[in-house]
Amino acid sequence: MRNWRHWKVAVTGINAHAENPGPGLAVARCLVEHREFRGSVLGLAYDALDAGLYDHDNCQSSYLIPYPSAGDEALLERIKVIHSLEGIDAVIPCLDSELQNFISLRSELADLGIQMLIPSRDQFNLRAKNHLVDLCSKIGVAVPRSKMLTDPGFFDRAAREGFEYPLVVKGVFYDAAIVYNAFEAKAAFSRLVGKWGYPCLVQEVVNGDELNLAGVGDGRGNLTGFVMMRKRAVTDKGKAWAGVTVVDEALHATASKLVRALAWRGPLEVEVIKGTDGKIYLIEINPRFPSWIYLSHAVDRNLPVAVLRMLAGEKDLQLTQHEPGTFFIRHARELIVNLKDFESVLVNGYCGGDAVDRSA
Amino acid sequence: MTDSLLAGALSQCSGDRLRQLAVSDTGFVFDPQTGQSFTVNATGRLVLDCLKRSDGLEEAAQCLAEDCDVPLELALSSVEAFLMQLGRYL
């Protein structure tokens, strides 16, 4: 096996919509800027307007891949083509919606020499929004009062079922809305179901500070690396726009308990509210790195690099002591794209800094 | 009312909790547990320093009274007032 420092690493989720960016470009940046990494990052994008396709500072070359709804066979065929051109050593999937396909392809990709540190299907399903409450009640982690919904009629009888507005309505994969009455709730329900399918999750709002932990599980129940962050400013969608590293033992203990219970393998993000009562309430577990993961590089606990080290079998992840007080502030900027590159993406599904024909 | 506010503030501002705070010479205070930051003026910094070095309110007031050369009663009421305000940020 080649030294991980010289790997070609494919990264997905390289869309960068300002209000809700994918984590891929931040993961790529973590790898490219790490002092030991001498390899390169290959961007895998779903849309010709995904910024990472054209960001050659972070993605040396990039390819379009089929949308997750096309299924795992279509993804495998496309990856085989890209692999024959590029020689991929590892993939770091960065989007929830594609993980099922990558989980299905784990052994096929391993046979091609492509490694991934990802959870099993059981692990992935257990942490899903519709199973989270059961998991948490078994291991003693508090969650806001929640209910899975397929019938929007619930919102008219919410009070009778013991739920008080405001409530949070969440899509099965992404997206959420805070609603203050049945009318708003039904509108949010329709929008979320229309976009992400059934069911929806409804949760009571817990007042407190929103804390997040990004980490990596080793598949044997250990949280091998982590960074904790408190959001200081959020977008309209509640995504972190600014944040600061913190040290919260209760959050660390909760995340460790979840990783142990799931025997989680791979990157994850644990989102919690620290209530005004001091108690930690789990909001959700995302099965991938968050879009603020570049903060891990900034505090010398580079978690995407930790994933490569783990895949290479290294025991010492070389993470420094977790220190509080490092801020990030996200900003949007324009990438300039020339017509030739845009044409190459639309015609060949490829964009890169060389002149090799990749139209296969 | 004031007593209950003070009791609440005292529970929020235990010695261990205060010793976690990073306080710079400029009066910038960062709470590593919550990520919150705020500023205190020179007197506030002095009171905070006394509180961090002391085991209780009276000891902190004694420290403040000596540093500022004011009567103990005045120092005690100042420390209490400061604590009640600090409790809102921690």
Interface residues (C-beta under 8 A of the other chain):
Chain A: D209 M229 R230 R232 G243 V244 T245 V246 V247 D248 K274 P324 G325
Chain B: A22 F30 P32 Q33 T34 G35
